[in-house]
Amino acid sequence: MEKGSGSDIQVRLAQAAAHLSAESPFRTFFEQGEEITIELYAPVGTDKQPPHERDELYIIASGHGTFSRDKELVTFEAGDLLYVPAYVPHRFETFSEDFKTWVIFYGPKRVRPAM
């Protein structure tokens, strides 16, 4: 649910997507401390996200494309679930114009592994 609104029972994709733009390709809709954060993400053109401090799940809401995690590359489509451990480089390499994904960050921030 968008911060500041009443209930957290439902977030509709179309309503959430209306808050996104090329300049602001993600928005947080639910947050519970370090336990869980849920965002909607819809990059335009290029996915520029860096690795994150928390484990994350992507639930593809619409669209299709290819996704890389470290040295792995997979294709994805609406309905798929992708998992990325904290600090692992990842990126949506290609994606359709209608691409949108729910992003679920969960658990505490992790310490960056030694290189």
Secondary structure, 3 states (H helix, E strand, C coil): CCCCCCCCCCCCHHHHHCCCCCCCCEEEEEEECCCEEEEEECCCCCCCCCCCCCEEEEEEEECEEEEEECCEEEEEECCCEEEECCCCCEEEEEECCCCEEEEEEECCCCCCCCC
